[in-house]
């Protein structure tokens, strides 16, 4: 059909050239060519550009078991790191991890510093700034603390039980946990730190009383610090969100569908569950 339309367009131009000045004809043809080029640009796949570049850039910050950074080599493992590598292999390119912090993760996608932001909690505010894949897994938030801390009541149930002026809560700066705990807490102090390791160390060293983190991360913290650590998920829940990949805002719906189909396949075949269990075992083995 486009071919027939273009022939009619050219025929029409030929029939009416005597009524048009050369300048008008030139402008009309230039506009048509520009519009065609613009449509071609709009339909070009983002992932084809990645294939041409040969590298998929992945923003990365430590958040076990999602992303685990080896302090010696700087290499990343963890189930989101492995999924990122698999998606790069699907595209036929190399996976390149770019060190960052969680408070810069979204900004890096916006600035074009990396193509994927893995392990990103899906929030309405973030969805204004970036595209999101479908969730890879679900996230809830919990509060971990020292059992011998007199500021924490026995068997706390809700956030109100620990929301006191003499309590300090450590949280990863710029994370979804940060925003969630900031909205839920009215009296306790909030200590924002750049990395997951620093957040945990704050409670270990008694600089903070509580770690506010995703439940999977706090579970690992407690298992690695038995018998003095404990954890609870507040009722009502602080939040329950999907966790997926943050993507450039410029991606078309077709481009987003590419990674969504990849995720659906990894979940349906049980690979996501297997990778999660492997990552948890890896962290627990390292803490022994």
Buried (B, 14 or more C-beta within 10 A) or exposed (E): EEEEEEEEEEEEBEEEEEEEEEEEEEEEEEEEEEEEEEEEEEEEEBBEEBEEEEBBBBBBBBBBBBBBBEEEEEEBBBBBBBBBBBBBEBBEBEBBBBEBBBBBBBBBBEEEBBBBBBBBBBBEEBEEEBBBBBBBBEBBBBBBBBEEBEBBEEEBEBBEBBBBEEBBBBBBBBBBBBBBBEEBBEEBBBBBBBBBBBBBBBBBEEEBBBBBBBBBBBBBBBBBBEEEBBBBBBEEBBBEBBBBBBBBEEBBEEBBBBBBEBBEEBBEEEBBEEBBEBBBEBBBEEEE
